[in-house]
Amino acid sequence: MGNFGFAQIAIVVVLVVLLFGRGKISSLMGDVAKGIKSFKKGMATDLPDENAEPKNISENNQDTKDKE
């Protein structure tokens, strides 16, 4: 079952191209590439530090009101 020769792979590729068309396959591959780039970008972003003290928005707003 695992022994696929070049001829079998070529036949499958030709059938896929005939069924879906070259334009559909290329647009699908472009969408896959965008998804991979987006995933890598999401993984590369820094996560917030667990030990960092969270900012309190209400305190910041009070400080600006006091200064005015």
CHARMM-style PDB file with segment names, atoms N, HN, CA, C and O in Angstrom:
ATOM      1  N   MET     1       0.826  -1.200   0.000  1.00  0.00      PROA
ATOM      2  CA  MET     1       0.000   0.000   0.000  1.00  0.00      PROA
ATOM      3  C   MET     1       0.863   1.255   0.000  1.00  0.00      PROA
ATOM      4  O   MET     1       0.472   2.266  -0.583  1.00  0.00      PROA
ATOM      5  N   GLY     2       2.026   1.213   0.639  1.00  0.00      PROA
ATOM      6  HN  GLY     2       2.344   0.392   1.113  1.00  0.00      PROA
ATOM      7  CA  GLY     2       2.883   2.379   0.754  1.00  0.00      PROA
ATOM      8  C   GLY     2       3.851   2.537  -0.409  1.00  0.00      PROA
ATOM      9  O   GLY     2       4.588   3.523  -0.455  1.00  0.00      PROA
ATOM     10  N   ASN     3       3.874   1.603  -1.344  1.00  0.00      PROA
ATOM     11  HN  ASN     3       3.276   0.802  -1.307  1.00  0.00      PROA
ATOM     12  CA  ASN     3       4.801   1.683  -2.466  1.00  0.00      PROA
ATOM     13  C   ASN     3       4.142   2.377  -3.652  1.00  0.00      PROA
ATOM     14  O   ASN     3       3.543   1.733  -4.513  1.00  0.00      PROA
ATOM     15  N   PHE     4       4.263   3.690  -3.680  1.00  0.00      PROA
ATOM     16  HN  PHE     4       4.750   4.213  -2.980  1.00  0.00      PROA
ATOM     17  CA  PHE     4       3.731   4.441  -4.805  1.00  0.00      PROA
ATOM     18  C   PHE     4       4.888   4.822  -5.711  1.00  0.00      PROA
ATOM     19  O   PHE     4       5.887   5.385  -5.263  1.00  0.00      PROA
ATOM     20  N   GLY     5       4.743   4.513  -6.975  1.00  0.00      PROA
ATOM     21  HN  GLY     5       3.932   4.056  -7.340  1.00  0.00      PROA
ATOM     22  CA  GLY     5       5.773   4.862  -7.936  1.00  0.00      PROA
ATOM     23  C   GLY     5       5.501   6.226  -8.536  1.00  0.00      PROA
ATOM     24  O   GLY     5       4.482   6.857  -8.255  1.00  0.00      PROA
ATOM     25  N   PHE     6       6.424   6.666  -9.363  1.00  0.00      PROA
ATOM     26  HN  PHE     6       7.251   6.154  -9.592  1.00  0.00      PROA
ATOM     27  CA  PHE     6       6.294   7.969 -10.016  1.00  0.00      PROA
ATOM     28  C   PHE     6       5.056   8.022 -10.897  1.00  0.00      PROA
ATOM     29  O   PHE     6       4.386   9.052 -10.970  1.00  0.00      PROA
ATOM     30  N   ALA     7       4.750   6.923 -11.561  1.00  0.00      PROA
ATOM     31  HN  ALA     7       5.294   6.086 -11.502  1.00  0.00      PROA
ATOM     32  CA  ALA     7       3.603   6.892 -12.478  1.00  0.00      PROA
ATOM     33  C   ALA     7       2.287   7.100 -11.723  1.00  0.00      PROA
ATOM     34  O   ALA     7       1.422   7.844 -12.184  1.00  0.00      PROA
ATOM     35  N   GLN     8       2.132   6.451 -10.574  1.00  0.00      PROA
ATOM     36  HN  GLN     8       2.835   5.846 -10.200  1.00  0.00      PROA
ATOM     37  CA  GLN     8       0.901   6.603  -9.796  1.00  0.00      PROA
ATOM     38  C   GLN     8       0.747   8.020  -9.270  1.00  0.00      PROA
ATOM     39  O   GLN     8      -0.349   8.580  -9.290  1.00  0.00      PROA
ATOM     40  N   ILE     9       1.842   8.598  -8.802  1.00  0.00      PROA
ATOM     41  HN  ILE     9       2.733   8.143  -8.786  1.00  0.00      PROA
ATOM     42  CA  ILE     9       1.791   9.973  -8.295  1.00  0.00      PROA
ATOM     43  C   ILE     9       1.465  10.944  -9.426  1.00  0.00      PROA
ATOM     44  O   ILE     9       0.691  11.881  -9.234  1.00  0.00      PROA
ATOM     45  N   ALA    10       2.048  10.728 -10.597  1.00  0.00      PROA
ATOM     46  HN  ALA    10       2.677   9.966 -10.754  1.00  0.00      PROA
ATOM     47  CA  ALA    10       1.779  11.593 -11.750  1.00  0.00      PROA
ATOM     48  C   ALA    10       0.315  11.515 -12.164  1.00  0.00      PROA
ATOM     49  O   ALA    10      -0.291  12.532 -12.504  1.00  0.00      PROA
ATOM     50  N   ILE    11      -0.258  10.307 -12.138  1.00  0.00      PROA
ATOM     51  HN  ILE    11       0.234   9.481 -11.862  1.00  0.00      PROA
ATOM     52  CA  ILE    11      -1.670  10.145 -12.495  1.00  0.00      PROA
ATOM     53  C   ILE    11      -2.565  10.891 -11.514  1.00  0.00      PROA
ATOM     54  O   ILE    11      -3.521  11.551 -11.923  1.00  0.00      PROA
ATOM     55  N   VAL    12      -2.264  10.791 -10.236  1.00  0.00      PROA
ATOM     56  HN  VAL    12      -1.488  10.254  -9.904  1.00  0.00      PROA
ATOM     57  CA  VAL    12      -3.067  11.482  -9.223  1.00  0.00      PROA
ATOM     58  C   VAL    12      -2.963  12.997  -9.403  1.00  0.00      PROA
ATOM     59  O   VAL    12      -3.970  13.697  -9.292  1.00  0.00      PROA
ATOM     60  N   VAL    13      -1.774  13.508  -9.676  1.00  0.00      PROA
ATOM     61  HN  VAL    13      -0.956  12.940  -9.766  1.00  0.00      PROA
ATOM     62  CA  VAL    13      -1.585  14.948  -9.879  1.00  0.00      PROA
ATOM     63  C   VAL    13      -2.375  15.420 -11.096  1.00  0.00      PROA
ATOM     64  O   VAL    13      -3.026  16.463 -11.047  1.00  0.00      PROA
ATOM     65  N   VAL    14      -2.322  14.665 -12.172  1.00  0.00      PROA
ATOM     66  HN  VAL    14      -1.793  13.817 -12.212  1.00  0.00      PROA
ATOM     67  CA  VAL    14      -3.067  15.035 -13.389  1.00  0.00      PROA
ATOM     68  C   VAL    14      -4.563  15.035 -13.116  1.00  0.00      PROA
ATOM     69  O   VAL    14      -5.266  15.944 -13.558  1.00  0.00      PROA
ATOM     70  N   LEU    15      -5.066  14.041 -12.400  1.00  0.00      PROA
ATOM     71  HN  LEU    15      -4.496  13.303 -12.040  1.00  0.00      PROA
ATOM     72  CA  LEU    15      -6.493  13.988 -12.079  1.00  0.00      PROA
ATOM     73  C   LEU    15      -6.925  15.171 -11.209  1.00  0.00      PROA
ATOM     74  O   LEU    15      -7.990  15.749 -11.423  1.00  0.00      PROA
ATOM     75  N   VAL    16      -6.096  15.526 -10.233  1.00  0.00      PROA
ATOM     76  HN  VAL    16      -5.231  15.056 -10.058  1.00  0.00      PROA
ATOM     77  CA  VAL    16      -6.424  16.663  -9.358  1.00  0.00      PROA
ATOM     78  C   VAL    16      -6.469  17.948 -10.161  1.00  0.00      PROA
ATOM     79  O   VAL    16      -7.373  18.762  -9.976  1.00  0.00      PROA
ATOM     80  N   VAL    17      -5.505  18.142 -11.049  1.00  0.00      PROA
ATOM     81  HN  VAL    17      -4.770  17.481 -11.199  1.00  0.00      PROA
ATOM     82  CA  VAL    17      -5.479  19.354 -11.868  1.00  0.00      PROA
ATOM     83  C   VAL    17      -6.700  19.388 -12.799  1.00  0.00      PROA
ATOM     84  O   VAL    17      -7.290  20.449 -13.000  1.00  0.00      PROA
ATOM     85  N   LEU    18      -7.075  18.258 -13.357  1.00  0.00      PROA
ATOM     86  HN  LEU    18      -6.595  17.396 -13.194  1.00  0.00      PROA
ATOM     87  CA  LEU    18      -8.250  18.215 -14.233  1.00  0.00      PROA
ATOM     88  C   LEU    18      -9.536  18.496 -13.464  1.00  0.00      PROA
ATOM     89  O   LEU    18     -10.426  19.173 -13.979  1.00  0.00      PROA
ATOM     90  N   LEU    19      -9.642  17.990 -12.251  1.00  0.00      PROA
ATOM     91  HN  LEU    19      -8.918  17.441 -11.834  1.00  0.00      PROA
ATOM     92  CA  LEU    19     -10.859  18.182 -11.460  1.00  0.00      PROA
ATOM     93  C   LEU    19     -11.001  19.614 -10.948  1.00  0.00      PROA
ATOM     94  O   LEU    19     -12.081  20.199 -11.029  1.00  0.00      PROA
ATOM     95  N   PHE    20      -9.926  20.171 -10.426  1.00  0.00      PROA
ATOM     96  HN  PHE    20      -9.048  19.696 -10.361  1.00  0.00      PROA
ATOM     97  CA  PHE    20     -10.019  21.474  -9.770  1.00  0.00      PROA
ATOM     98  C   PHE    20      -9.559  22.630 -10.647  1.00  0.00      PROA
ATOM     99  O   PHE    20      -9.986  23.764 -10.433  1.00  0.00      PROA
ATOM    100  N   GLY    21      -8.729  22.380 -11.597  1.00  0.00      PROA
ATOM    101  HN  GLY    21      -8.382  21.459 -11.771  1.00  0.00      PROA
ATOM    102  CA  GLY    21      -8.212  23.453 -12.446  1.00  0.00      PROA
ATOM    103  C   GLY    21      -7.003  24.117 -11.802  1.00  0.00      PROA
ATOM    104  O   GLY    21      -6.872  24.168 -10.579  1.00  0.00      PROA
ATOM    105  N   ARG    22      -6.130  24.619 -12.656  1.00  0.00      PROA
ATOM    106  HN  ARG    22      -6.237  24.578 -13.649  1.00  0.00      PROA
ATOM    107  CA  ARG    22      -4.887  25.216 -12.160  1.00  0.00      PROA
ATOM    108  C   ARG    22      -5.131  26.458 -11.323  1.00  0.00      PROA
ATOM    109  O   ARG    22      -4.445  26.667 -10.323  1.00  0.00      PROA
ATOM    110  N   GLY    23      -6.097  27.290 -11.708  1.00  0.00      PROA
ATOM    111  HN  GLY    23      -6.654  27.121 -12.521  1.00  0.00      PROA
ATOM    112  CA  GLY    23      -6.355  28.537 -10.983  1.00  0.00      PROA
ATOM    113  C   GLY    23      -6.852  28.289  -9.574  1.00  0.00      PROA
ATOM    114  O   GLY    23      -6.445  28.977  -8.638  1.00  0.00      PROA
ATOM    115  N   LYS    24      -7.727  27.311  -9.416  1.00  0.00      PROA
ATOM    116  HN  LYS    24      -8.058  26.752 -10.176  1.00  0.00      PROA
ATOM    117  CA  LYS    24      -8.279  26.992  -8.103  1.00  0.00      PROA
ATOM    118  C   LYS    24      -7.187  26.460  -7.176  1.00  0.00      PROA
ATOM    119  O   LYS    24      -7.154  26.804  -5.994  1.00  0.00      PROA
ATOM    120  N   ILE    25      -6.304  25.632  -7.702  1.00  0.00      PROA
ATOM    121  HN  ILE    25      -6.331  25.353  -8.662  1.00  0.00      PROA
ATOM    122  CA  ILE    25      -5.230  25.058  -6.889  1.00  0.00      PROA
ATOM    123  C   ILE    25      -4.253  26.145  -6.458  1.00  0.00      PROA
ATOM    124  O   ILE    25      -3.819  26.167  -5.307  1.00  0.00      PROA
ATOM    125  N   SER    26      -3.903  27.049  -7.376  1.00  0.00      PROA
ATOM    126  HN  SER    26      -4.256  27.031  -8.312  1.00  0.00      PROA
ATOM    127  CA  SER    26      -2.956  28.106  -7.020  1.00  0.00      PROA
ATOM    128  C   SER    26      -3.557  29.061  -5.995  1.00  0.00      PROA
ATOM    129  O   SER    26      -2.847  29.526  -5.104  1.00  0.00      PROA
ATOM    130  N   SER    27      -4.845  29.361  -6.103  1.00  0.00      PROA
ATOM    131  HN  SER    27      -5.421  28.983  -6.827  1.00  0.00      PROA
ATOM    132  CA  SER    27      -5.462  30.242  -5.103  1.00  0.00      PROA
ATOM    133  C   SER    27      -5.549  29.538  -3.757  1.00  0.00      PROA
ATOM    134  O   SER    27      -5.397  30.172  -2.713  1.00  0.00      PROA
ATOM    135  N   LEU    28      -5.793  28.237  -3.775  1.00  0.00      PROA
ATOM    136  HN  LEU    28      -5.917  27.722  -4.623  1.00  0.00      PROA
ATOM    137  CA  LEU    28      -5.835  27.468  -2.532  1.00  0.00      PROA
ATOM    138  C   LEU    28      -4.465  27.466  -1.864  1.00  0.00      PROA
ATOM    139  O   LEU    28      -4.371  27.625  -0.647  1.00  0.00      PROA
ATOM    140  N   MET    29      -3.409  27.288  -2.640  1.00  0.00      PROA
ATOM    141  HN  MET    29      -3.485  27.158  -3.629  1.00  0.00      PROA
ATOM    142  CA  MET    29      -2.055  27.300  -2.086  1.00  0.00      PROA
ATOM    143  C   MET    29      -1.705  28.687  -1.532  1.00  0.00      PROA
ATOM    144  O   MET    29      -1.003  28.795  -0.526  1.00  0.00      PROA
ATOM    145  N   GLY    30      -2.190  29.737  -2.184  1.00  0.00      PROA
ATOM    146  HN  GLY    30      -2.759  29.649  -3.001  1.00  0.00      PROA
ATOM    147  CA  GLY    30      -1.967  31.092  -1.681  1.00  0.00      PROA
ATOM    148  C   GLY    30      -2.650  31.302  -0.340  1.00  0.00      PROA
ATOM    149  O   GLY    30      -2.090  31.933   0.556  1.00  0.00      PROA
ATOM    150  N   ASP    31      -3.860  30.771  -0.203  1.00  0.00      PROA
ATOM    151  HN  ASP    31      -4.314  30.258  -0.931  1.00  0.00      PROA
ATOM    152  CA  ASP    31      -4.578  30.874   1.064  1.00  0.00      PROA
ATOM    153  C   ASP    31      -3.868  30.093   2.168  1.00  0.00      PROA
ATOM    154  O   ASP    31      -3.807  30.543   3.312  1.00  0.00      PROA
ATOM    155  N   VAL    32      -3.338  28.932   1.825  1.00  0.00      PROA
ATOM    156  HN  VAL    32      -3.388  28.566   0.896  1.00  0.00      PROA
ATOM    157  CA  VAL    32      -2.587  28.134   2.801  1.00  0.00      PROA
ATOM    158  C   VAL    32      -1.344  28.897   3.244  1.00  0.00      PROA
ATOM    159  O   VAL    32      -1.022  28.919   4.432  1.00  0.00      PROA
ATOM    160  N   ALA    33      -0.648  29.519   2.307  1.00  0.00      PROA
ATOM    161  HN  ALA    33      -0.910  29.501   1.342  1.00  0.00      PROA
ATOM    162  CA  ALA    33       0.554  30.282   2.640  1.00  0.00      PROA
ATOM    163  C   ALA    33       0.214  31.456   3.558  1.00  0.00      PROA
ATOM    164  O   ALA    33       0.953  31.728   4.504  1.00  0.00      PROA
ATOM    165  N   LYS    34      -0.891  32.153   3.294  1.00  0.00      PROA
ATOM    166  HN  LYS    34      -1.491  31.931   2.526  1.00  0.00      PROA
ATOM    167  CA  LYS    34      -1.310  33.262   4.157  1.00  0.00      PROA
ATOM    168  C   LYS    34      -1.623  32.766   5.565  1.00  0.00      PROA
ATOM    169  O   LYS    34      -1.288  33.421   6.552  1.00  0.00      PROA
ATOM    170  N   GLY    35      -2.261  31.615   5.647  1.00  0.00      PROA
ATOM    171  HN  GLY    35      -2.533  31.083   4.845  1.00  0.00      PROA
ATOM    172  CA  GLY    35      -2.571  31.043   6.951  1.00  0.00      PROA
ATOM    173  C   GLY    35      -1.328  30.686   7.731  1.00  0.00      PROA
ATOM    174  O   GLY    35      -1.265  30.917   8.939  1.00  0.00      PROA
ATOM    175  N   ILE    36      -0.335  30.124   7.058  1.00  0.00      PROA
ATOM    176  HN  ILE    36      -0.386  29.937   6.077  1.00  0.00      PROA
ATOM    177  CA  ILE    36       0.917  29.770   7.721  1.00  0.00      PROA
ATOM    178  C   ILE    36       1.643  31.022   8.198  1.00  0.00      PROA
ATOM    179  O   ILE    36       2.160  31.049   9.315  1.00  0.00      PROA
ATOM    180  N   LYS    37       1.687  32.066   7.359  1.00  0.00      PROA
ATOM    181  HN  LYS    37       1.267  32.044   6.452  1.00  0.00      PROA
ATOM    182  CA  LYS    37       2.332  33.319   7.758  1.00  0.00      PROA
ATOM    183  C   LYS    37       1.628  33.936   8.952  1.00  0.00      PROA
ATOM    184  O   LYS    37       2.278  34.427   9.875  1.00  0.00      PROA
ATOM    185  N   SER    38       0.305  33.914   8.938  1.00  0.00      PROA
ATOM    186  HN  SER    38      -0.223  33.516   8.188  1.00  0.00      PROA
ATOM    187  CA  SER    38      -0.457  34.466  10.044  1.00  0.00      PROA
ATOM    188  C   SER    38      -0.197  33.683  11.331  1.00  0.00      PROA
ATOM    189  O   SER    38      -0.067  34.272  12.404  1.00  0.00      PROA
ATOM    190  N   PHE    39      -0.124  32.373  11.221  1.00  0.00      PROA
ATOM    191  HN  PHE    39      -0.230  31.895  10.349  1.00  0.00      PROA
ATOM    192  CA  PHE    39       0.146  31.532  12.387  1.00  0.00      PROA
ATOM    193  C   PHE    39       1.527  31.827  12.954  1.00  0.00      PROA
ATOM    194  O   PHE    39       1.685  31.962  14.167  1.00  0.00      PROA
ATOM    195  N   LYS    40       2.530  31.927  12.083  1.00  0.00      PROA
ATOM    196  HN  LYS    40       2.403  31.817  11.097  1.00  0.00      PROA
ATOM    197  CA  LYS    40       3.890  32.220  12.542  1.00  0.00      PROA
ATOM    198  C   LYS    40       3.960  33.589  13.190  1.00  0.00      PROA
ATOM    199  O   LYS    40       4.644  33.763  14.200  1.00  0.00      PROA
ATOM    200  N   LYS    41       3.259  34.568  12.621  1.00  0.00      PROA
ATOM    201  HN  LYS    41       2.704  34.428  11.802  1.00  0.00      PROA
ATOM    202  CA  LYS    41       3.245  35.917  13.191  1.00  0.00      PROA
ATOM    203  C   LYS    41       2.593  35.900  14.569  1.00  0.00      PROA
ATOM    204  O   LYS    41       3.068  36.565  15.490  1.00  0.00      PROA
ATOM    205  N   GLY    42       1.519  35.149  14.712  1.00  0.00      PROA
ATOM    206  HN  GLY    42       1.134  34.608  13.963  1.00  0.00      PROA
ATOM    207  CA  GLY    42       0.850  35.041  15.996  1.00  0.00      PROA
ATOM    208  C   GLY    42       1.710  34.358  17.037  1.00  0.00      PROA
ATOM    209  O   GLY    42       1.672  34.733  18.209  1.00  0.00      PROA
ATOM    210  N   MET    43       2.482  33.370  16.638  1.00  0.00      PROA
ATOM    211  HN  MET    43       2.514  33.065  15.686  1.00  0.00      PROA
ATOM    212  CA  MET    43       3.356  32.669  17.575  1.00  0.00      PROA
ATOM    213  C   MET    43       4.556  33.519  17.969  1.00  0.00      PROA
ATOM    214  O   MET    43       5.113  33.343  19.052  1.00  0.00      PROA
ATOM    215  N   ALA    44       4.958  34.437  17.098  1.00  0.00      PROA
ATOM    216  HN  ALA    44       4.506  34.580  16.218  1.00  0.00      PROA
ATOM    217  CA  ALA    44       6.140  35.253  17.352  1.00  0.00      PROA
ATOM    218  C   ALA    44       5.843  36.443  18.260  1.00  0.00      PROA
ATOM    219  O   ALA    44       6.764  37.000  18.856  1.00  0.00      PROA
ATOM    220  N   THR    45       4.590  36.840  18.378  1.00  0.00      PROA
ATOM    221  HN  THR    45       3.841  36.387  17.894  1.00  0.00      PROA
ATOM    222  CA  THR    45       4.270  37.997  19.208  1.00  0.00      PROA
ATOM    223  C   THR    45       4.535  37.668  20.663  1.00  0.00      PROA
ATOM    224  O   THR    45       4.292  36.550  21.118  1.00  0.00      PROA
ATOM    225  N   ASP    46       5.039  38.663  21.390  1.00  0.00      PROA
ATOM    226  HN  ASP    46       5.236  39.571  21.020  1.00  0.00      PROA
ATOM    227  CA  ASP    46       5.360  38.470  22.792  1.00  0.00      PROA
ATOM    228  C   ASP    46       4.086  38.375  23.609  1.00  0.00      PROA
ATOM    229  O   ASP    46       3.158  39.167  23.451  1.00  0.00      PROA
ATOM    230  N   LEU    47       4.070  37.392  24.480  1.00  0.00      PROA
ATOM    231  HN  LEU    47       4.824  36.748  24.609  1.00  0.00      PROA
ATOM    232  CA  LEU    47       2.951  37.263  25.393  1.00  0.00      PROA
ATOM    233  C   LEU    47       3.187  38.184  26.583  1.00  0.00      PROA
ATOM    234  O   LEU    47       4.340  38.443  26.928  1.00  0.00      PROA
ATOM    235  N   PRO    48       2.136  38.683  27.220  1.00  0.00      PROA
ATOM    236  CA  PRO    48       2.335  39.545  28.371  1.00  0.00      PROA
ATOM    237  C   PRO    48       3.057  38.799  29.484  1.00  0.00      PROA
ATOM    238  O   PRO    48       2.821  37.612  29.712  1.00  0.00      PROA
ATOM    239  N   ASP    49       3.931  39.507  30.165  1.00  0.00      PROA
ATOM    240  HN  ASP    49       4.123  40.470  29.980  1.00  0.00      PROA
ATOM    241  CA  ASP    49       4.707  38.920  31.251  1.00  0.00      PROA
ATOM    242  C   ASP    49       3.775  38.574  32.409  1.00  0.00      PROA
ATOM    243  O   ASP    49       2.963  39.397  32.829  1.00  0.00      PROA
ATOM    244  N   GLU    50       3.899  37.353  32.920  1.00  0.00      PROA
ATOM    245  HN  GLU    50       4.559  36.684  32.579  1.00  0.00      PROA
ATOM    246  CA  GLU    50       3.016  36.919  33.999  1.00  0.00      PROA
ATOM    247  C   GLU    50       3.289  37.683  35.292  1.00  0.00      PROA
ATOM    248  O   GLU    50       2.376  37.873  36.096  1.00  0.00      PROA
ATOM    249  N   ASN    51       4.531  38.125  35.506  1.00  0.00      PROA
ATOM    250  HN  ASN    51       5.273  37.971  34.853  1.00  0.00      PROA
ATOM    251  CA  ASN    51       4.895  38.808  36.738  1.00  0.00      PROA
ATOM    252  C   ASN    51       4.639  40.313  36.671  1.00  0.00      PROA
ATOM    253  O   ASN    51       4.725  41.007  37.685  1.00  0.00      PROA
ATOM    254  N   ALA    52       4.329  40.807  35.498  1.00  0.00      PROA
ATOM    255  HN  ALA    52       4.258  40.243  34.674  1.00  0.00      PROA
ATOM    256  CA  ALA    52       4.100  42.241  35.347  1.00  0.00      PROA
ATOM    257  C   ALA    52       2.804  42.626  36.042  1.00  0.00      PROA
ATOM    258  O   ALA    52       1.825  41.879  36.035  1.00  0.00      PROA
ATOM    259  N   GLU    53       2.822  43.809  36.642  1.00  0.00      PROA
ATOM    260  HN  GLU    53       3.617  44.416  36.648  1.00  0.00      PROA
ATOM    261  CA  GLU    53       1.635  44.292  37.342  1.00  0.00      PROA
ATOM    262  C   GLU    53       0.644  44.847  36.321  1.00  0.00      PROA
ATOM    263  O   GLU    53       1.015  45.691  35.504  1.00  0.00      PROA
ATOM    264  N   PRO    54      -0.607  44.391  36.351  1.00  0.00      PROA
ATOM    265  CA  PRO    54      -1.574  44.895  35.375  1.00  0.00      PROA
ATOM    266  C   PRO    54      -1.879  46.367  35.617  1.00  0.00      PROA
ATOM    267  O   PRO    54      -1.878  46.847  36.751  1.00  0.00      PROA
ATOM    268  N   LYS    55      -2.139  47.063  34.525  1.00  0.00      PROA
ATOM    269  HN  LYS    55      -2.140  46.674  33.604  1.00  0.00      PROA
ATOM    270  CA  LYS    55      -2.453  48.484  34.623  1.00  0.00      PROA
ATOM    271  C   LYS    55      -3.913  48.654  35.010  1.00  0.00      PROA
ATOM    272  O   LYS    55      -4.784  47.935  34.522  1.00  0.00      PROA
ATOM    273  N   ASN    56      -4.165  49.594  35.876  1.00  0.00      PROA
ATOM    274  HN  ASN    56      -3.456  50.178  36.273  1.00  0.00      PROA
ATOM    275  CA  ASN    56      -5.528  49.890  36.271  1.00  0.00      PROA
ATOM    276  C   ASN    56      -5.968  51.129  35.519  1.00  0.00      PROA
ATOM    277  O   ASN    56      -5.460  52.224  35.757  1.00  0.00      PROA
ATOM    278  N   ILE    57      -6.902  50.956  34.621  1.00  0.00      PROA
ATOM    279  HN  ILE    57      -7.315  50.066  34.427  1.00  0.00      PROA
ATOM    280  CA  ILE    57      -7.330  52.053  33.754  1.00  0.00      PROA
ATOM    281  C   ILE    57      -8.002  53.159  34.555  1.00  0.00      PROA
ATOM    282  O   ILE    57      -7.818  54.338  34.250  1.00  0.00      PROA
ATOM    283  N   SER    58      -8.776  52.804  35.570  1.00  0.00      PROA
ATOM    284  HN  SER    58      -8.926  51.847  35.817  1.00  0.00      PROA
ATOM    285  CA  SER    58      -9.486  53.823  36.340  1.00  0.00      PROA
ATOM    286  C   SER    58      -8.521  54.729  37.096  1.00  0.00      PROA
ATOM    287  O   SER    58      -8.786  55.922  37.246  1.00  0.00      PROA
ATOM    288  N   GLU    59      -7.400  54.176  37.577  1.00  0.00      PROA
ATOM    289  HN  GLU    59      -7.184  53.208  37.455  1.00  0.00      PROA
ATOM    290  CA  GLU    59      -6.401  55.016  38.260  1.00  0.00      PROA
ATOM    291  C   GLU    59      -5.775  56.003  37.288  1.00  0.00      PROA
ATOM    292  O   GLU    59      -5.535  57.157  37.641  1.00  0.00      PROA
ATOM    293  N   ASN    60      -5.508  55.550  36.059  1.00  0.00      PROA
ATOM    294  HN  ASN    60      -5.703  54.612  35.773  1.00  0.00      PROA
ATOM    295  CA  ASN    60      -4.923  56.439  35.060  1.00  0.00      PROA
ATOM    296  C   ASN    60      -5.870  57.581  34.730  1.00  0.00      PROA
ATOM    297  O   ASN    60      -5.426  58.715  34.552  1.00  0.00      PROA
ATOM    298  N   ASN    61      -7.149  57.306  34.646  1.00  0.00      PROA
ATOM    299  HN  ASN    61      -7.509  56.385  34.791  1.00  0.00      PROA
ATOM    300  CA  ASN    61      -8.118  58.348  34.329  1.00  0.00      PROA
ATOM    301  C   ASN    61      -8.224  59.361  35.466  1.00  0.00      PROA
ATOM    302  O   ASN    61      -8.396  60.553  35.208  1.00  0.00      PROA
ATOM    303  N   GLN    62      -8.128  58.920  36.701  1.00  0.00      PROA
ATOM    304  HN  GLN    62      -7.988  57.953  36.911  1.00  0.00      PROA
ATOM    305  CA  GLN    62      -8.200  59.832  37.842  1.00  0.00      PROA
ATOM    306  C   GLN    62      -6.974  60.731  37.884  1.00  0.00      PROA
ATOM    307  O   GLN    62      -7.077  61.909  38.227  1.00  0.00      PROA
ATOM    308  N   ASP    63      -5.826  60.188  37.539  1.00  0.00      PROA
ATOM    309  HN  ASP    63      -5.743  59.231  37.260  1.00  0.00      PROA
ATOM    310  CA  ASP    63      -4.605  60.985  37.535  1.00  0.00      PROA
ATOM    311  C   ASP    63      -4.696  62.128  36.532  1.00  0.00      PROA
ATOM    312  O   ASP    63      -4.262  63.242  36.824  1.00  0.00      PROA
ATOM    313  N   THR    64      -5.245  61.870  35.378  1.00  0.00      PROA
ATOM    314  HN  THR    64      -5.597  60.965  35.141  1.00  0.00      PROA
ATOM    315  CA  THR    64      -5.337  62.929  34.364  1.00  0.00      PROA
ATOM    316  C   THR    64      -6.367  63.985  34.758  1.00  0.00      PROA
ATOM    317  O   THR    64      -6.211  65.156  34.415  1.00  0.00      PROA
ATOM    318  N   LYS    65      -7.418  63.582  35.477  1.00  0.00      PROA
ATOM    319  HN  LYS    65      -7.544  62.631  35.757  1.00  0.00      PROA
ATOM    320  CA  LYS    65      -8.418  64.541  35.921  1.00  0.00      PROA
ATOM    321  C   LYS    65      -7.859  65.454  36.999  1.00  0.00      PROA
ATOM    322  O   LYS    65      -8.184  66.640  37.043  1.00  0.00      PROA
ATOM    323  N   ASP    66      -7.012  64.898  37.875  1.00  0.00      PROA
ATOM    324  HN  ASP    66      -6.748  63.934  37.838  1.00  0.00      PROA
ATOM    325  CA  ASP    66      -6.415  65.679  38.953  1.00  0.00      PROA
ATOM    326  C   ASP    66      -5.437  66.727  38.422  1.00  0.00      PROA
ATOM    327  O   ASP    66      -5.312  67.807  39.000  1.00  0.00      PROA
ATOM    328  N   LYS    67      -4.757  66.421  37.342  1.00  0.00      PROA
ATOM    329  HN  LYS    67      -4.858  65.544  36.872  1.00  0.00      PROA
ATOM    330  CA  LYS    67      -3.744  67.329  36.782  1.00  0.00      PROA
ATOM    331  C   LYS    67      -4.386  68.526  36.094  1.00  0.00      PROA
ATOM    332  O   LYS    67      -3.745  69.568  35.954  1.00  0.00      PROA
ATOM    333  N   GLU    68      -5.621  68.404  35.669  1.00  0.00      PROA
ATOM    334  HN  GLU    68      -6.142  67.558  35.782  1.00  0.00      PROA
ATOM    335  CA  GLU    68      -6.272  69.479  34.920  1.00  0.00      PROA
ATOM    336  C   GLU    68      -6.736  70.562  35.799  1.00  0.00      PROA
ATOM    337  OT1 GLU    68      -7.306  71.543  35.321  1.00  0.00      PROA
TER     338      GLU     68
END
